Amino acid sequence: MPIQLLPASAAAFAPRSNCTVVLNSKVEPWLTAALKRINRIKRPLNSVTQHHRCLTETLSGPSAIWTLSSIMLPKAPDSELRKDSNPLVEALFNYQLIHIEAYVVHVDMVSQHEVAFKLTQETIDSLIEYHRDIYSVDASASTWNWNEKEVQLKKLQEEFVQAVNKFVFRTGVRALEGLEEEGSGELLEGRSQDVKNAIMGLFLPLLPPPPRIVDVMGPAQVLPSSTSAGNWWQASTSALPPTHPAPVESWKVLPSTPSPTMTTSSVDASSSFWATMGMNDIQQLPSPTPSFSQPYTSAGQFYTSPQTTTAAPMLPLPSQLVSQNCSTSAQQLGGFGGFAWSYSDWAPQYAVM
């Protein structure tokens, strides 16, 4: 992309001076016709130098002001506008027409083939006044209040002042066909709409700060209370398989068949043993080892079932076993204390000696 150079008079806040004109070695016929049409005094236009002098003097005159476009804007903020059922009355009392006027600062017919316009000071002042007194008030009223709103609004106004002073409209060099007497003129072929869009693009909106991102906290997990902990644990552990088989007391183990080697003398010895034992001696016999069940624990739910132990059942007396017509025998087995009880539902068979 070629470098686009502008004279110092096109800079922001620069005063107006003579425009710069760059012509080609051969002048276009339409330019010659335009210069002859606007000159009251017939001047010779036979060379490039004569065209350059005539065009520079015409565009640098104090009356060489171009009307680029016209924009209709409100006269007051929206809250102060007159309300009427007739739209024509509202348009007459509520709106004003601002003419966008500019002067030519640069003409390039060699490289860029363009003409550059800079806004007049009167147009700049009108746009700044509208932005400060009307546009900023409406922008402030249409947004919610925050801490730095006034600072942001003032910054927006300062940026507009800078932008409107730097504004330079560039268009094709054929725009000089709209040249009139004393160097004034108007843009043709719809170029005024381009100017209007460019001017309205300078009015930036007042943007509030973005909303803060708030972390959404989920509800806390409710742990089971102590009052219903027993039922909750039973329901959750009912389907769990046992981790180890339950302990079985050795004195509850029943033989599948009675011992065939049992003799009558062993029966008589057991009978005499129980007959000579008193009630106090029976109570002193050690009971079978109580079973102990390992409590289930759950570290994830912070619950531990209470430790329980099963009470040892009462041992039946030999007299009770004899009354049931069942065989009884006392054998030295591997049970607790060297004795174990055995019980059978059928009549024992004894070996005959």
C-alpha positions in Angstrom: 0.0 0.0 0.0 1.5 3.4 -1.0 2.2 6.0 1.7 -0.6 8.6 1.8 1.0 12.0 2.6 -1.0 15.1 3.6 0.3 18.6 4.1 0.7 20.1 7.5 -2.5 22.1 7.2 -4.5 18.7 7.3 -3.2 18.0 10.9 -5.5 18.4 13.9 -5.9 22.0 15.2 -3.8 23.3 12.3 -4.9 26.7 10.8 -6.0 26.9 7.2 -3.3 27.6 4.5 -3.0 27.3 0.8 -3.9 23.8 -0.5 -1.3 21.7 -2.3 -1.9 20.6 -5.8 0.0 17.9 -7.7 -0.9 17.6 -11.4 0.2 15.1 -14.0 2.3 16.0 -17.0 -0.9 15.9 -19.0 -4.0 17.7 -17.7 -7.4 15.9 -17.9 -9.9 17.5 -20.3 -12.7 17.6 -17.6 -10.4 19.7 -15.3 -9.8 22.2 -18.0 -13.5 22.5 -18.7 -14.3 23.0 -15.0 -11.8 25.8 -14.6 -13.0 27.6 -17.7 -16.6 27.4 -16.4 -16.0 29.0 -13.0 -13.5 31.7 -14.1 -15.2 35.1 -14.6 -12.0 36.5 -16.1 -10.8 34.5 -19.0 -7.4 33.1 -18.2 -5.1 31.2 -20.5 -5.0 27.4 -19.7 -2.5 26.2 -22.3 0.0 24.5 -20.0 0.3 22.4 -16.9 1.7 25.3 -15.0 -1.2 27.6 -15.9 -3.6 24.9 -14.7 -1.7 24.5 -11.5 -1.7 28.2 -10.7 -5.4 28.7 -11.5 -6.5 25.7 -9.5 -4.3 26.6 -6.4 -5.6 30.2 -6.3 -9.2 29.1 -6.7 -9.2 26.4 -4.0 -7.2 28.6 -1.5 -9.5 31.6 -1.5 -11.5 32.5 1.6 -14.8 31.7 -0.1 -13.7 28.3 -1.3 -15.9 26.4 1.2 -17.5 23.1 0.1 -20.8 21.8 1.5 -20.1 18.1 1.9 -23.4 17.0 3.5 -26.2 18.1 5.7 -27.3 16.2 8.9 -30.5 16.6 10.9 -29.9 16.4 14.6 -32.1 17.0 17.7 -32.2 20.5 19.2 -32.4 19.3 22.8 -32.1 16.1 24.8 -34.8 13.5 24.4 -36.4 14.4 27.7 -36.9 18.0 26.7 -38.3 17.5 23.2 -41.8 18.7 22.4 -44.4 16.0 22.0 -47.1 16.6 19.4 -49.5 14.5 17.5 -48.4 16.2 14.2 -45.0 14.9 13.1 -44.4 18.0 11.1 -44.7 20.2 14.2 -42.3 17.9 16.1 -39.8 18.1 13.2 -39.9 21.9 13.1 -39.5 22.4 16.9 -37.3 19.5 17.8 -34.7 19.1 15.0 -32.0 21.3 13.4 -30.0 21.0 10.2 -26.2 21.1 10.5 -24.3 21.7 7.3 -21.0 19.8 7.1 -18.7 22.4 5.5 -15.0 21.8 4.6 -12.2 23.2 2.5 -9.7 21.5 0.2 -6.3 20.9 1.7 -4.8 18.5 -0.9 -5.2 17.5 -4.6 -3.3 14.6 -6.0 -3.7 13.7 -9.6 -0.5 11.6 -9.9 -0.3 8.7 -7.4 -3.5 8.6 -5.4 -5.9 10.5 -7.7 -7.8 11.9 -4.7 -8.8 15.1 -3.1 -8.8 15.7 0.7 -11.2 17.9 2.6 -10.8 19.2 6.2 -13.8 20.5 8.2 -14.2 24.2 8.9 -13.8 25.5 12.4 -17.5 26.5 12.5 -18.6 22.9 11.6 -16.2 21.5 14.3 -17.6 23.8 16.9 -21.2 22.9 16.0 -20.5 19.2 16.2 -18.7 19.5 19.6 -21.5 21.5 21.1 -24.1 19.0 20.0 -22.0 16.1 21.4 -21.5 17.9 24.7 -25.0 19.3 25.4 -27.3 16.8 23.7 -25.7 13.5 22.7 -23.8 13.1 26.0 -27.0 13.8 28.0 -29.0 11.2 26.1 -26.2 8.7 26.4 -25.9 9.2 30.1 -29.7 8.9 30.6 -29.9 5.6 28.6 -27.3 3.8 30.7 -27.3 2.7 34.4 -25.1 4.5 37.0 -21.8 3.2 38.1 -18.9 4.7 40.1 -16.8 6.0 37.2 -19.6 7.0 34.9 -18.9 10.8 34.9 -15.2 10.1 34.3 -16.0 7.9 31.4 -18.4 10.4 29.9 -15.8 13.2 30.1 -13.3 10.9 28.5 -15.8 10.2 25.7 -16.2 13.9 25.0 -12.5 14.5 24.9 -12.0 11.7 22.4 -14.7 13.2 20.2 -13.0 16.6 20.2 -9.8 14.9 19.0 -11.5 12.8 16.4 -13.5 15.7 14.9 -10.4 17.9 14.6 -8.4 15.1 12.9 -11.2 14.3 10.5 -10.2 14.4 6.9 -12.5 13.2 4.1 -10.9 11.7 1.1 -12.6 10.9 -2.2 -11.8 10.6 -5.9 -10.4 13.5 -7.7 -13.4 13.6 -10.0 -15.2 15.3 -7.1 -13.7 18.5 -8.4 -16.3 18.4 -11.2 -18.7 20.0 -8.6 -16.5 23.0 -8.4 -18.4 26.4 -8.5 -17.5 30.0 -8.6 -15.0 31.4 -6.1 -13.9 27.9 -5.4 -16.9 26.6 -3.5 -18.7 23.4 -4.5 -20.8 20.4 -3.5 -20.1 16.7 -3.7 -21.9 14.8 -6.5 -22.7 11.2 -7.3 -23.8 10.2 -3.7 -20.5 11.2 -2.1 -22.4 13.3 0.5 -23.9 10.1 2.0 -20.4 8.8 2.5 -19.6 12.0 4.4 -22.7 11.6 6.6 -21.8 8.0 7.5 -18.2 9.0 8.4 -19.4 11.9 10.6 -22.0 9.8 12.5 -19.3 7.2 13.0 -17.5 9.7 15.3 -20.3 9.5 17.8 -19.2 6.6 19.9 -21.6 5.0 22.5 -21.1 5.3 26.2 -20.3 1.7 27.2 -20.7 0.6 30.9 -18.2 -1.6 32.4 -18.7 -5.4 31.8 -20.5 -7.2 34.6 -18.3 -9.0 37.1 -18.1 -12.7 36.9 -19.5 -14.3 40.1 -18.7 -17.9 41.0 -21.9 -19.9 41.5 -21.5 -21.9 44.6 -23.4 -25.2 44.6 -25.5 -26.3 47.6 -23.5 -28.0 50.4 -23.9 -31.8 50.6 -26.1 -32.7 53.6 -24.6 -35.5 55.7 -27.0 -37.9 57.4 -28.0 -36.9 60.9 -27.2 -38.9 64.0 -30.9 -39.6 64.6 -31.5 -41.5 61.5 -28.0 -43.0 61.1 -29.0 -46.5 62.2 -31.8 -47.0 59.6 -29.7 -45.4 56.8 -26.8 -47.7 57.4 -29.0 -50.8 57.5 -30.6 -49.9 54.2 -27.3 -49.3 52.5 -25.5 -52.4 53.8 -28.3 -54.9 53.5 -27.2 -55.8 50.0 -23.5 -56.0 50.7 -22.0 -59.5 50.8 -20.4 -60.6 54.0 -16.6 -60.0 54.0 -15.9 -63.1 56.1 -18.1 -66.0 57.4 -19.7 -65.5 60.8 -18.0 -67.3 63.6 -19.6 -70.5 64.7 -19.3 -71.8 68.3 -17.7 -75.2 68.5 -20.3 -76.4 71.0 -23.1 -75.9 68.5 -21.5 -78.2 65.9 -23.5 -81.4 65.7 -22.0 -84.7 64.5 -23.5 -86.2 61.4 -23.8 -89.7 63.0 -23.3 -90.9 66.6 -20.0 -92.5 67.4 -20.1 -96.3 67.0 -17.4 -96.8 69.5 -19.4 -95.4 72.4 -19.6 -98.0 75.2 -21.9 -98.4 78.0 -19.2 -97.8 80.5 -18.7 -94.3 79.0 -22.4 -93.6 79.4 -22.3 -94.8 83.0 -19.2 -92.7 83.6 -20.9 -89.6 82.3 -24.0 -90.3 84.3 -22.0 -90.7 87.5 -20.1 -87.5 86.7 -23.2 -85.4 86.4 -24.7 -87.1 89.5 -21.8 -86.1 91.7 -21.6 -82.5 90.4 -23.6 -79.9 92.4 -25.3 -76.8 91.1 -22.5 -74.6 92.3 -20.0 -76.6 90.3 -22.1 -76.3 87.2 -22.2 -72.5 87.4 -18.4 -72.4 87.6 -18.0 -74.1 84.2 -16.7 -71.8 81.6 -19.1 -70.8 79.0 -18.3 -71.0 75.3 -16.3 -68.2 73.8 -18.6 -65.4 73.0 -18.7 -64.5 69.4 -17.4 -61.1 68.3 -18.5 -59.4 65.2 -16.2 -56.8 63.5 -18.2 -53.6 63.1 -18.6 -52.2 59.7 -17.0 -48.9 59.0 -17.4 -46.3 56.2 -14.7 -43.7 56.1 -16.4 -41.8 53.3 -19.6 -41.2 55.3 -18.0 -40.7 58.7 -20.1 -43.4 60.3 -19.2 -46.4 62.5 -21.7 -48.8 63.9 -21.5 -49.6 67.6 -19.6 -52.7 68.6 -21.9 -55.4 69.8 -21.2 -58.8 71.4 -23.6 -61.7 71.5 -24.5 -63.1 74.8 -23.7 -66.8 75.4 -26.8 -69.0 75.5 -27.5 -71.0 78.7 -26.2 -74.6 78.7 -28.9 -77.3 79.1 -28.7 -79.6 82.0 -28.3 -83.4 81.6 -31.6 -84.0 83.3 -33.3 -81.9 80.6 -31.6 -83.8 77.8 -32.6 -87.2 79.3 -36.3 -86.1 79.6 -36.4 -85.5 75.9 -35.6 -89.2 75.1 -32.4 -88.2 73.4 -28.9 -89.5 73.9 -26.4 -87.5 75.7 -22.8 -87.9 75.9 -19.8 -86.0 77.2 -16.7 -86.4 75.2 -13.4 -84.8 75.4 -13.3 -82.9 72.2 -11.4 -79.9 70.9 -14.1 -77.5 72.4 -13.8 -75.0 75.1 -12.5 -76.4 78.4 -12.0 -79.9 76.9 -15.8 -80.7 76.8 -18.4 -80.3 74.1 -22.1 -81.1 73.8 -23.5 -83.2 71.1 -27.2 -83.6 70.3 -29.0 -86.0 68.0 -32.6 -86.5 67.0 -32.3 -90.3 66.5 -31.6 -93.1 68.9 -27.9 -93.9 69.3 -26.4 -97.1 68.4 -24.0 -98.6 70.9 -21.4 -101.2 70.3 -22.0 -104.6 72.0 -19.1 -105.8 74.2 
